Amino acid sequence: MSTEQMEKSGAPRPRLQVKLAHSHEEVLATQRLRYRVFAEEMGAEVHTAAPQVEADHFDPHCQHLLVLDAASGKVVSSTRILTRPMVARTGGFYSENEFDIDSILRMPGNFMEMGRTCVDPDFRSGAAIGMLWAGLAQFIELNQIDYLIGCASIPMHDGGVLAHGIMGELREHHMAPDHLRVTPKRPLPGVSDALPAGPAPAMPPLLKAYLRVGAWACGDACWDPDFQVADVFVMLDVDNLQQRYVRHFLRGQGGQRPSYALAS
């Protein structure tokens, strides 16, 4: 049911809506959200000419998926999508800046890269990221995507202690088969301190979401000094996508299929 149909039927308007950006203003809104999250909150070193905007040369060639607060029209979550046909215009996937992924790209099929994912601090209860994944699930369905790839970040503000701890957990439980391994171009620096014995370290929300739907970590992390994070290359074979999560994302909040404005 579209938003217009919901209004005519008297159904309650959803608080969050997901759509692809279709204007420069919508893309700019996602780039401003990225600046607030990555630069102001996380302390990333942003290289851009425009003030309070986080942008790079990939942006004009990507599709930008965004979640809106329906009441205000504010962009509260976003990610960008780069598919294999778009790579002819970018010179490669963003992940290739950080990893040698030739072993992945030799596989036949339709690839989609997800990147620059962020959520407004006021909308981190889970609904916004859930709605974003709902949009991704439909994009995958509409575009017959075979593999989802991307980088999930781990903060490095502690010098890498958490990142090394999480990598240990990934190697033990979530690592891809040997033929799907990638090599980081900038390995993580070593750390002198080890995590204390006890429960497994807490996964960042995006990495946790990837693993929950059935994605693999494909090797050691890459250190990104500009963003002060350790990036983990992850890959999801859509055939292995956990079906209970597909049903959840496509059904959306409250048992209703969400309202979308997506195009292939």
N, C-alpha and C positions, 0 to 999 in steps of 0.2 A: 504494500500500500504506500503510495507516495505521500509526501507531506500535504500536498493540496487535497488529496482524497481524504486524509485524516481530518483535515480542517472541516471539509464539507460534511463528513459523517459525524462530527462531534467528538471523535476520539481524542483523548488527551495528547497534546503535542509533546514529543519526546524532548527531554532536556538536552540530550546530545545527538548530533547528527554527523554522519561521515560522508565525505564527498571527495572527488578529485578537484584540484584547483583548476579553474578555467579562465583566470585573468591574472594580469601582472600584480594587481593589488592583493589577490589571495596568496600568490607565491611570496610576495613581500611580507605578508603577515606571518607566514611560516618562518621566514628568515629572521624576522624580529623575535619570534618566540625562541628560535635556536640561539640567537645572541643572548637573550636573557638567561637561558638555561646553561649554555656552554661557556660563555664568556663571563657573565656577571655572577652566576651561581657556582660554576665549577672552576673558574679561573683560567679557561683556555685562552691561548694567544691567538687572536683572530686576525687574519690578514685580509682586510677588505677596505675599499675606498669609501664606502658609504657608512655613515655613523650608525651604530646600534643595529647592524645587520650582519648576520653570519652567512656568507655566500661564497661559492667557488664556481669554477668554469663548468662543472657538471650540471649545475642547477638548470640552465636553459634547455637542456636536453633530457631532463627527467620529468616524470609525472609526479606530482606532489599530492599525497593523500593527507587529508586533514580532518580533524574532528572539531566541530563547532559547538559552543554553548548556544543552544537554540534561542535562549532568551535575549542574549546580548549580541550574538553573531561573532563573538570572540573565538579565535583559534586557540584551542586548549591542548591539542596534541597534533603531531604531524610526523610523517616519515616521507622519504622520497624513494621512488621506484625507478630503476634503470633496467631495461630488458635487453636481451641480446641484440635485437635489431637497432636499438639506440646507440649501441657501443661503437658503431661505425662513425658516429659524430663526436664521441668523447675520446676516442683513442684507447678505450679499455674500460673495465669496471673500476670503480673507486678502490676496491679491495686490492687491485693489482699494484697500487702505490705502496702497499704494506707487505704483501705476500707474493710469493711465486705460486700461482694457482693453476699452472699448466695441467697438472694431473686432473683437476676438476673440469677445466674447459675442454679437454679432449673428449669428454663424454658427449654423445649426441643428446639433443633435447633442447627445450626452451628454458632458458635461465632468466631469473629475475633477481636483481640485487635490491635489498632494502637497506637504507642508510639514513644517518642524521635523525634518528628517532628521538623524540623528546616529548615531555608532558609538562604542562604548566604546574608549578608547585601546589596550586589550590585545587588541582584535579587529579591527585595521585591516590585516590581511594581504590582504584582498580577499574572503574567504569570507563574512563577515557581510553586506557590502553586496551581494554576489552573491545570497545567500539572500533578502535584502530585496527585490531586484529580481525574484527568482523569485516571491515572494508577490504583488508588484505585477502581474506578467504574468498570474498566474492571476486576480487581482481584475478586471483589464481584460477578460479572457476571459469570466468569469462574469457580469459586469455590462454587457457590450456597450458599453464605453466607446469613444467616437469620438476624444476629444482629452484628452491629459494636459497639464496646465499646472502651473506652480510657479515658485518663486524659488530660484535657485542663488546661493550667497554667495561673495564674494571678500574675504579679509581686508583691512582698511584700516589696519593698524598701522603701515605705512610711509608713511602720509599719502596713499595713493592711487596710488602709482607702479605697483604691480603691477596694480591694477584698471584703470588707463588702458591699460597694456600689453596686458592680456587683451582689453579692449574693442576695441583695434585689430585683434587677431587675429580676434575674432568678426565684426567688420564686414567683414573681408576674405574670410572663409571660411564663416561659419555664420549669416548674417543672413537672417531671414524675408523673403518678398516684401513690397513696400511696403504692400499692403492689410492685412497682418497685423502692423503695427507698433503698439507701445504707447508711452505717454509717461510718464516718471518724474515723480512729484510732488515729489521732492527730488533734483535732478540732482547728480552727483558734483562735489565741489569741484575746482578746477584744481590742478595740481601744477607746481612750478617745476623739478623734475628729470625727466629722461626716462630710460627704460630704455636701457642701453647696447646698441649694435648686437650682434647675435648670434642665438642660437636663440630661437624663440618662447617667451614666458613659460610656466611650468608651470601648467596648469589645476588648480583644486581638484578633488578626486576626484568629488564629486557632479556638478559642471558637466561634467567629462570624461565621466562615465557617461551623462548626458543626450545629449551630442553623439554619443557612440558608437552609441547606439541610433537616431539619426536626428532628434533634436530640433533646432529652430531657436532662436536668440536673437532676440527680437522688438523690439529697440531698445536705447537707452542704459540704463545701469544706474541704480538708485536708491540713494542713500546712506541707510543705516540707522544713525544715530548711537548708538542704544541698544545694538545688537549689534556696532557698530564694523565693519560690512561694507558692501560694495557688492553689492546684489542685482540679478541679471540675470533678467528674465522670460523663461522658456523655454516652448515649446509643442511637443508631439509629436502629429502626426496619426498615429493608430494604423495607418491604412492604409499609412503610409510606414515603419512600424517595421521596422528591419532584421531580416529573417527569421532570419538566423543567430543573432542574439541571442535572439529569441523561443524558438528551439529549445533554445538553451543554458540559458535561464532556466527554461523549463518542464521540461527534462530534469533540471536540478539537478546537484548534485555527484556524481561517480562514475558518471554515466550513468543514474542512477535519478531518477524524478520525485519531488520532495521530498514529505514528509508535511506536510499543511496542516490548519488548522482555520479555513477561510475560509467566509464566508457573504455572500450578496448583500445 
